[in-house]
Amino acid sequence: MDSLNQALIDCVRAAGGSKVVGPALWPEKMADAAQRLLLDCLNEDRPAHLTPEQMAFVFSMAKQRGFHGGIGYLLSSLGYAPTVPLEPKDEAGELMRQVIEGQRSLSEKIDRLNKLQPSLRAVA
């Protein structure tokens, strides 16, 4: 991919095409009007463009279909190393680990506070 626009076009294709992505971006519009607006946004000769949030939405739709070219283009163009997508089950496991660690840390702090309580009462 040689441009952000091309990355977006590839993501739209991977996400099911403009007939799928357009109505997902603009559910308040009729499907054909949403498709035409998306095609205008992807045409570099037209004044219409996607917002950053809409671009992220298109990248996310493509990711759900297993295509990561959009974010890959951004990373490459900004000089970042390629990354590996986080699978939902991996994210859930990481969140669970953080919750367990947080509970353990909180329990340790409560124990320390309980041990300090008698000495704090003696000072007061």
N, C-alpha and C positions, 0 to 999 in steps of 0.2 A: 504494500500500500504506500502510495506516495503522497497522500494528503488526508487530513481529517475528514474531509467530505467523502473520499473514497472509503475510508474506514466506516463511516456511517452508512453508506450505501451497502457495503458488505454485511454490516450488522442487520440492516433492514431485510436483506435477502435471507440471512440465516434465521431471522426471527419469524419468517413466514411470508415476507413480502409486504409491499405497501398497502395491500388490501387488509392485512391483519394489523400492521403497526399503526397506520393512520387512525383508524377508529379507536385504538387503544390510547393513543396520545390525546385525541379530541373526542371523547365519547358523546359530547353534547352536539356534535355535528353529524349530519347524515354520512353514511359510510363512504359514498363516492366523493363527497366534498372533503372529507378528512383525508382520503387517499390523494386527491389532487393537491391539497395543501402540503402534505408530506412531500410529494414529488416536486412541488415548487421549492420547498425548503432544501431539497437535495440538489437542486439545479443551481450551480454556481452563478449562472447568468441572471437569476431572479433575485429580487430584493428580500424575499422571505427567508428566514433562517430559524433553526431550532435554538431554543434557549439552552444554557448549560444543563439545567435540570431535565429537559427533554432529551438531550443527548445521553445523559446518564441513564434515563429510562430505556432508551433504545439499546444501549450497551447491556443493560440488565436483561432485557428481553432476549437478546442474542445469547447471553450467558446461560439462560435457562435452556437454550437449545444446544448448548455445548460449544458455542463459538465465542472465542475470546479475542478476536482480532481488533476490536475497538480499543479496549484497554491496552492491548499489546502495542498498538500504534502510538497511543499517548505516552506510554512508558518509554518506548524506543525514541520517540521524537524529543523527549525531555531528557534523555541521557540516563534513564534508569534501567537496571537489569530486569529481565523478564521475571514475572512472578507466577506463582501457582495459585489457581483459584481455591478458595476455601469452600469445601463441601459443607452443606448444612449439618450433617452428622458430626463433622469435625468441629464446627463452630459450637454445636450443642455440647460436645464433650469438653471443649475448652471452657465454656461458660460454667459447666458443672464443676470442673476442677477449681475455678475461681471462687465459686460459691462455697465449696467445701473448705478451701483455704481460708476464706473470709470467716466462716463459722469457727474454724480452729483458732484463728487469731483473736476473734472476739471472746471465745471461751478462755483463752490464756489471759486476756486483759481483765476479764471479770474475776478470775482467780487471783490475780495480782491485786486488784482493787479490794477484794474481800480480805486478803492478808494484811493490807494496809489499814483497813477500817479500825481494828482495835487500837493501833498506835495513834491514829488520828483522833479517836475519842479521848485518849489519855491526854493529848495536848490541849484539847478544848476544855 
